[in-house]
Amino acid sequence: MAKKNEFDLIENPEAVVEASLGKVESFINTNKQRITQILGGAIALFALVWAYNFFIAGPAEEAAQVAIYPAQKAFAADSLDLALNGNANQLGFLDIIDEHGSTKAGNLAEYYAGLCYLGLGQPAEAISHLDDFDGSDGVLSAVSLGAIGDAFADLNQPEEAEEYYAKATKEEANSFLTPFFLNKAGITAEMNGDFKAALKYYTRIKEDFPTSNEAADVDALIAHCEAKIAQ
């Protein structure tokens, strides 16, 4: 059979398919063992992932969700020490982190532990746990970042506090939380002597959240910042 040149392939499209199929068949025959190994490895990996999720991760997550509930209940009742440390009858958030740290509930326990420490007047510990929280939910992430801002404010570190309040405002917009943290960011910016930044935060409240509680006094705050900038 004469060898097909590029002009044959252009004038005869069927030849393109024939040539391509021939190359594929040749490749498969040459690399049959390697292809079988790759496919076998992929199937084995899929089976391992499925088995892990079904037999290990699933039950572990369910157990962690059950374990964290009493601590959440104590937190809701404002029993922060009990929620954090637990007692002989129930686990606290610190226990959940130790025993179920790899689960979603273990991650959530970091968030709760941070809030407990903040409420108990231990801001450094609060920052440590809140920083370890991996927030995928916009609301929880905003609250976590804002709480870190509060902790830095408690440590008399207004620059860091403003940084985290500003980060909280960049999470998914929320008509309650966003203006709340914008106002805190503005206050700490003023404490830092950065009235231009404070003006930016207050102006966003006025323009984007005019019906929020923070908007009630925002005109006075804007006027104050403008006067400071003009000096």
C-alpha positions in Angstrom: 0.0 0.0 0.0 1.4 3.4 -1.0 2.2 5.7 1.8 -0.3 8.5 2.3 1.1 12.0 2.0 -0.4 15.2 3.4 -2.2 15.9 0.0 -3.9 12.5 0.1 -5.2 13.2 3.6 -6.6 16.6 2.6 -8.4 15.3 -0.5 -9.5 12.1 1.2 -10.9 12.9 4.8 -11.6 9.2 5.4 -7.9 8.6 5.2 -7.4 11.0 8.2 -9.7 8.8 10.3 -8.0 5.6 9.1 -4.6 7.0 9.9 -5.7 8.2 13.3 -7.3 5.0 14.2 -4.2 3.1 13.1 -2.0 5.3 15.4 -4.3 4.8 18.3 -4.4 1.0 17.8 -0.7 0.9 17.5 -0.3 3.0 20.7 -2.7 0.7 22.6 -0.9 -2.4 21.5 2.5 -1.0 22.3 1.5 0.3 25.7 -1.2 -2.2 26.7 0.4 -3.2 30.0 1.0 0.4 31.0 -2.5 1.5 30.2 -3.9 -1.4 32.2 -1.8 -0.4 35.2 -2.9 3.2 35.0 -6.6 2.3 34.7 -6.2 -0.2 37.5 -4.5 2.4 39.7 -7.3 4.9 39.0 -10.0 2.4 39.9 -8.1 1.4 43.1 -7.8 5.1 44.1 -11.5 5.7 43.6 -12.3 2.6 45.7 -10.0 3.8 48.5 -11.6 7.3 48.5 -15.1 5.8 48.5 -14.2 3.4 51.3 -12.6 6.2 53.4 -15.7 8.5 53.0 -18.2 5.7 53.6 -16.5 3.7 56.4 -14.3 6.4 58.1 -15.0 10.0 57.3 -18.8 9.6 57.4 -19.1 7.9 60.8 -16.4 10.2 62.2 -18.3 13.3 61.1 -21.5 11.9 62.5 -19.9 11.1 65.9 -18.3 14.6 66.0 -21.7 16.3 65.3 -23.3 14.4 68.2 -20.3 15.2 70.5 -20.4 18.9 69.8 -24.1 19.5 70.4 -23.9 19.7 74.3 -21.1 22.3 74.0 -23.1 24.3 71.5 -26.1 24.2 73.9 -24.0 25.4 76.8 -22.6 28.2 74.5 -26.1 29.3 73.6 -26.9 29.5 77.4 -23.9 31.7 77.9 -22.1 29.0 80.0 -18.8 29.8 78.3 -16.5 27.9 80.6 -18.6 24.7 80.4 -18.9 25.1 76.6 -15.2 25.5 76.3 -13.8 22.9 78.8 -16.8 20.5 79.3 -17.1 18.4 82.4 -17.4 14.8 83.4 -20.6 14.4 81.5 -19.9 16.2 78.3 -17.1 17.3 76.0 -16.2 20.9 75.6 -15.0 22.6 72.4 -11.4 22.0 73.3 -12.1 18.3 73.7 -13.9 18.3 70.3 -10.8 19.9 68.7 -8.5 17.2 70.2 -10.7 14.2 69.5 -12.4 15.3 66.2 -10.1 17.9 64.8 -10.2 16.6 61.2 -14.0 16.8 60.9 -16.2 19.7 60.0 -17.5 19.7 63.6 -13.9 19.9 64.8 -13.3 22.9 62.6 -16.5 24.6 63.9 -15.2 23.9 67.4 -12.3 26.2 66.7 -14.7 29.0 65.9 -16.7 28.4 69.1 -13.6 28.1 71.2 -12.3 31.4 69.9 -15.6 33.1 70.8 -15.6 31.5 74.3 -12.1 32.7 75.0 -13.0 36.2 73.8 -16.0 36.2 76.1 -13.9 35.0 79.0 -11.4 37.8 78.5 -8.6 35.9 77.0 -8.1 37.6 73.6 -4.7 36.0 72.7 -6.2 32.5 73.0 -9.3 33.7 71.1 -7.1 34.9 68.2 -5.2 31.5 68.1 -8.4 29.5 67.7 -10.3 31.9 65.4 -7.2 32.0 63.2 -7.3 28.2 62.9 -11.0 28.2 61.9 -11.4 27.6 58.2 -14.6 29.5 57.4 -16.4 28.6 54.1 -19.7 30.2 55.2 -19.8 33.9 54.5 -21.5 34.8 57.8 -19.4 32.7 60.1 -16.2 33.8 58.3 -17.2 37.5 58.8 -18.0 36.9 62.5 -14.8 35.1 63.0 -12.7 37.9 61.4 -14.6 40.5 63.3 -14.1 38.6 66.5 -10.3 38.6 65.8 -10.6 42.4 65.4 -12.3 42.6 68.8 -9.6 40.5 70.3 -6.9 42.8 69.0 -8.9 45.8 70.2 -8.9 44.2 73.7 -5.1 43.8 73.4 -5.0 47.6 72.6 -3.7 46.9 69.1 -6.1 49.1 67.0 -4.1 48.8 63.8 -4.5 45.0 63.7 -8.1 45.4 64.9 -8.9 47.7 61.9 -7.2 45.2 59.6 -9.5 42.4 60.7 -12.7 44.5 60.8 -11.9 45.5 57.2 -11.4 41.9 56.2 -14.8 41.1 57.8 -16.5 43.7 55.6 -15.1 42.0 52.5 -16.9 38.8 53.1 -20.3 38.2 51.5 -22.3 41.4 52.0 -24.8 41.2 54.8 -27.2 44.0 55.7 -26.5 43.5 59.5 -22.9 42.4 59.8 -21.3 44.4 57.1 -22.3 47.9 58.3 -21.6 46.7 61.9 -18.0 45.9 61.0 -17.6 48.9 58.8 -18.5 51.1 61.8 -15.9 49.3 63.9 -13.4 49.6 61.2 -14.1 53.4 61.0 -13.8 53.8 64.8 -10.4 52.0 64.9 -9.2 53.9 61.8 -9.9 57.1 63.7 -8.0 55.7 66.7 -5.1 55.1 64.3 -5.4 58.7 63.1 -6.3 57.6 59.6 -9.3 59.7 58.9 -9.3 59.1 55.2 -9.8 55.4 55.8 -12.4 56.1 58.4 -14.2 58.3 55.9 -14.2 55.5 53.3 -15.8 53.1 55.8 -18.5 55.6 56.9 -19.3 56.6 53.3 -19.8 53.0 52.4 -22.3 52.7 55.3 -24.2 55.7 54.0 -24.2 54.6 50.3 -24.7 50.8 50.6 -26.5 50.4 53.9 -28.7 53.5 54.4 -31.3 51.7 56.4 -28.9 50.0 58.9 -28.6 51.1 62.5 -25.1 52.3 61.9 -26.4 54.7 59.2 -28.4 56.7 61.8 -25.3 58.7 63.0 -23.1 58.2 59.9 -23.5 61.8 58.6 -22.0 63.2 61.8 -19.1 60.7 61.6 -18.5 61.7 57.9 -18.6 65.4 58.8 -16.1 64.8 61.6 -13.7 62.9 59.4 -13.9 65.6 56.6 -13.2 68.3 59.2 -10.1 66.4 60.4 -8.9 65.8 56.9 -9.3 69.5 56.1 -7.2 70.6 59.0 
